[in-house]
Amino acid sequence: MAPAKGILERLDAGEIVIGDGGFVFALEKRGYVKAGPWTPEAAAEHPEAVRQLHREFLRAGANVMQTFTFYASDDKLENRGNKLTFTGAQINEAACDLAREVANEGDALVAGGVCQTPSYLSCKSESDVKAIFKKQLDVFVKKNVDFLIAEYFEHVEEAVWAVEVLKETGKPVAACLCIGPQGDMHGVSPASAQIVGVNCHFDPLTCVEAVKLMKAGVEKAGLKAHYMVQPLAYHTPDCNCQGFIDLPEFPFGLEPRILTRWDMHKYAREAYNAGIHYIGGCCGFEPYHIRAVAEELAPERGVLPAASEKHGTWGAGLEMHTKPWVRARARRDYWETLKPASGRPLCPSLSNPDSWGVTKGDAALMQQKEATTQDQLKQLFDRSKC
């Protein structure tokens, strides 16, 4: 059952659409996704886990249930010795069914998503890469998703190829690059790309700045578009062009960088003030982060999410705490100005990114079906010590 109003109708009417959060990292922490391949077989293998996370994001205020199809292309599912008992089609179909089931429990849309491919990184042809996207797209059409998202693209060229394939369906298409203001991995600035948003790789305020550049570029060209942003939930002021993947803490030591719910209030307001009306999250975003976005924009949207029933605005629920000094924190000015300590006295506030500069065309980035060998690993270990 499709919702009464589609994504373009909502945005054309000036509504704020709130996206969901980061399934890959959230489910890895819960024990349903393997770090490394980051593939989404949990949609078929553990549907109850994926369903529950969808429900939590819906309750937190999300208007979009994005299919858990990140890295669900056949070439990624078979990459570097990854052995799965489910086919790409089975995973994509299961993800569509789960997203629709939960979307029907509220007024939410279902978005089918594709992302960058190992085939592109391995310098396969345009037709080969488009054929990969087409296989996922056939499932999305069969399951009649409400709109399509091409997301997590480091290279503008591959994003363009993906959009060209997705537009063949006639369904609304959103496109997101995982780049910051510096541009893509070949230095192509977002200001020169007619693309509607960014996701992942950088913190919320950096992503908002990147979308501002896109918006300026689109307007300068005399075009119109809607804008979206789905950033990390991690502070990344020390990142370079590659984003958080270059940080030495990626992926298992990122927790000290996590944004608070109050940081998310600032993000939501900055995004809205920049003219961005599709506001969600990517890696690190948990349901309470999305709830904070929904609460900040409640005056404009005219509604609070269901999850706010258990959350006092700006800490108001602390009025009921037994300890008087905690009750004294039941106010906005306390939380809005707090500078949280990490509790790690010997840790630096910033890191030195690895900055290997490896991108498409580099021999080290060529992908393979076979598992990474010990000799290949040794070469990488030696290089990392240089």
N, C-alpha and C positions, 0 to 999 in steps of 0.2 A: 504494500500500500504506500503510494507516494504522498508526501505532505501536500497541503493545499497550495502553498506558496513555494516556488523554487528559489534557488540561490540568487539569480539575477533579479527576480521580482522583489526579493527582500532588500537587496543592496540598492536597486533603483529607487526604492521607496525611502531610502535613507536609514534603514534599520541597521543596527549593529549585530553582526553575526559573530558568535563566540565559538571558536574551534575547540577541539579536544586537546589532550596533552601527548606526552611521549610514551608510546606503548613499548618500544624496544627496550629502553632502559628500565622502565617500570617492571616489565615482565622478566627481565634478566635478574633484577634484584629479588623477585618473587620465585625464581627458580624455573622459569618456563622458556627462557630464551638463552642461547649460548653466546657469550661474548666472543667476538672474533668473526664468525660468519654472520651473526645478527639476523638470521633468517627467521621468518614468521610461521614455522610449521605448527606452532602452538594453536593456531586457529583450527587446525584439524586434529591435533594431538591432545590438546587440553582446552577444548572450547569453553569450559566453565570458567577458566581463568580470564580468557579474553572477554567473554560476556560480562563478567563481574566488573572488569575495568571500564568497559563501555558504560555500564550502568552508573558507576561512580562519577564518570565525567558528565553524563547526562544530568545526574542529580546536582552536580556542581554548577550547572548552568550552560553546558555546551549545547549549541544548536546543530552541530555537525558530528556525525559518527563516521569517522574516516576508516575505511576498511584496513584491517591489519595486514597489508600487502607490501610493506616496505621490504625491499630485497626479495620479492617473490617472483622474480623473473627466472626462467629456467637456467640461464647461464650462471646466475648467482647461487641458485640452490644446489648446483653441481660443482661449485668452485672449490679448489684446494682441498679435495678429499672429503668434502661435506657429503655424508651419506644419509639420505632421508627415506622414510618408508611411504611418503606421500608425494604425489606428483604436483607440479606447479598448478595445474588446473584444479586439483582437489583443494589445495591450500587457498587459492584465490576464491573458489566457490564458497568454501566454508567461511572465509572472512566476510564475504558479501552477505551471507545469510545471517551471521551474528550481528553485523552492523545494522541490518534492516530490522531484525527482531527487536533490538534495543531502541532504535530510532522510533519504531512504532509505539513504544511506551511513552513517548513524549512528542513534542512538535519539532523533531529533528530531521535533518537531511542526511542522506548517505552519499559519501564521496568515495569514488574508486581511485586509488593512487598508484602511480608508477614512479620509479626513481632511476638514478643513474645505473649503468650496467657495466659489468666486467668486460663485455664485448667492446664497448667504446674505449675503455682504458687500454685494451689490447689492440687498438687501432683497426678494429673490424670496419667493414664498409658501412656506408649509410643505410643501404638496403638490409644488411644483416642486423644492424641495431634496430631499425624500424620493425623488422620481423619479430624481434623479441618483445617489443612493446605491443605489437598486434596480438600476440598470443594472450597477454593479460587483458587487453582491451576486449577481446571476444567474450571473455567471462563477464566483464563489467556490463557489456551490452545484454548478454543473456540474462543477467540478474537485475537489469534495469536500474542501475544506480542513478541517483538524481543529478550528479555532476561529476566531473573528473579533475584530478589534480596531478600535475607533473611537478614533483618536488624533489628536493635534495639533489640538485644538479650543480656540480662544481664548474662545468664548462657550458658556456652559452650555446655553443653549437649543438651539443647533445640535447639540451633543453628545447631548442627549436625543432629538432627532429621529433622529439616526443610530442610536442604540441601539434605538429603537423599531422601525426597519426591520430591523436585524440580528437582533433577537430573533425575528422572524417565521420564521426558518429552523429554530429549535429547537436550533441549535448554541450552545456556550458563547460568551459575549460578554464581552470586556474593554473598558473605556472609560478613556481618558486625556485629561485637559485639559493644555494647555501653559500652565499658570499657576503662580504662586508663592503664598506665604502671603497676599499681598494680594488674591487672588481673580481673577476674570476681568475682561475689558475693560469690564464695567459694574459692577465692584465686588462681584460675587457671590462670597462667600468659599467656599473649598473645604470649610470645616467644615459648610456648609449643603447641600452637594451629595452625594447618595448615589452617588458614582462611585468607581471602585476604584483610580485612580492618576493620575500625571502623567507627561508626557514633554516633552522639548525645552525651549527658551527659557531655562532656568536651570541653574546648576551642580548637581552631585550632592547636596551637603549642603542646599542650598536646597530642592531637590525632595523630599528625604527629610522636611524639616520640613513641606512642604505636604501630603505623604501622612499625616503624623502628625495634622494637623488634620482631614483627611478621615476617618481612622480614629476619632478622637474623636467626630466628628459622627455617623458610622454607629453606633457603640456607644451614644451617647447616645439615639439613636432606637430602640434595642433591636433593631437589625438585625445581620446578619452578612455579611461579605464577605471576599474575598481581596484582597491589596494588591500593587500593582506600581509600579515606578518605572523610567523610562528617560530619564535626564537628558542634558544636554549634557556634552561632555568639556572644557568651557572654564570657567575661573573667572569668575564674574559678580557679585561683591559690590557693584558699582556700578550694577546694573540697576534699572530701575523696573518698573512693572506689565507693560509690554510685553515685557520680557526682552531677550535679546541683540540682537534686530533693531534696537533703538533705539541700540545702541552705535555710535559712529562707525567702529569697525573692521570692522563687519559688511558684507559677508562675507569680504573679501579680506585683512584684517589681523588675524585672530584668533589666529594661530599663537603669539604670546607668552603667550596665556592658557591654552594646552593643559595639561591635568592630566598628571602623570607616572603611570607604572604604580603607584608607591607611593601616590599620592593615591587611586588606585582601590582599593587594599587598604582604606584608611580608609573610603571610600564603601561598599564591600561590607559591612564590619562594622557600620557605622552603620545601613544599611538593614535588615540582618538583625536587629539588636538592637531595631529599631523594630517588628518584626513583619511586615516586608515579605518575601515569599518568591518573588516574581517580580522579578528584578533584572537589568536590561539597560542599554542605552545608546541614545542618539540621535546627533544631529549632532556630529561630531568624534571619536566613538568608533571606534577602529581595533581590529583583532583582538587586538593586544597588551594593550589596555585590558580587553577581555573575558577574556583569559587571566588577568590580575591578579585580576579578580573571582572567577574559578573557583579560582584558587590560594588566595585568602584564605579561601574557604568550603569548601575541600577537606576539612578535618576533619569538618564537618557533612555533607558530601555523600558522603564516603568514597571519593572518586576525584579524581585530577588529570587535566586535559585532555591530549590527545595532544601539544599544542604545548609542554607543560612539559618534554618530552624534550630540548628545546633551550634550556631556561631554568633556571638554578640558582635555587633559592628564596632570596629576599632577596640576590641578587647572588652566590650561592655559586660560580657559574661563573667569577668573576673570580679564584678561587684558581689558575686555569691561565694567567693573564695573564703576559706576559713582564716587565712593569714592576712592581717591588716596591711602589711607592706605590699602584698600582691594585689589586694583590693585597690591600693593606691595607683596601680598601673592600669586601671580601667578607664583609660582616656587616650584620645587620638594623639595629643602632642607628645606623649611618652613614646609610643611605638613609632610615630612618624620620624622622630629625631634620634632614635636609638642607633648606636653603632655597635653591632654585635661583636663580641670577642670570639676568637676561635678556640680558646683554651689550649692552644699549642704554642707555648712560649719560645720554642726553638725553630719554629717554622717561618719562612719568609712570607710576605704578603703577595709577592709576584714571582713568577717562574720565568725561566729562559726556554722558549719554545725550541724544539729540535731543528726546525728549518732545514730539512734535507733538500727541499726544492724539487722533489720528485713529482712529476705530473705526466699526463698522457704522452706516450712516445718514449719514455724512459724504460730501459730494459728491466729495471727492478719493479716496474708496475705492470709488466705483462702478466696476465692471469693464466691459470692452468686448472684442468680438472683434477690432476693428481695432487696428493697431499704435499705440502711443503716438505722438502727433504732436509735432513740434518746438515748437509753441506750448504744448502741455501740459507738456513738459519745461521750457520756459523759466519757466513759472509755478512749478514745483517748485524750480528752481535759485534763483529770486529769493526764494522763501520760505525756503530753507535758509540764505540769507545774513542773514536778519533776526536 
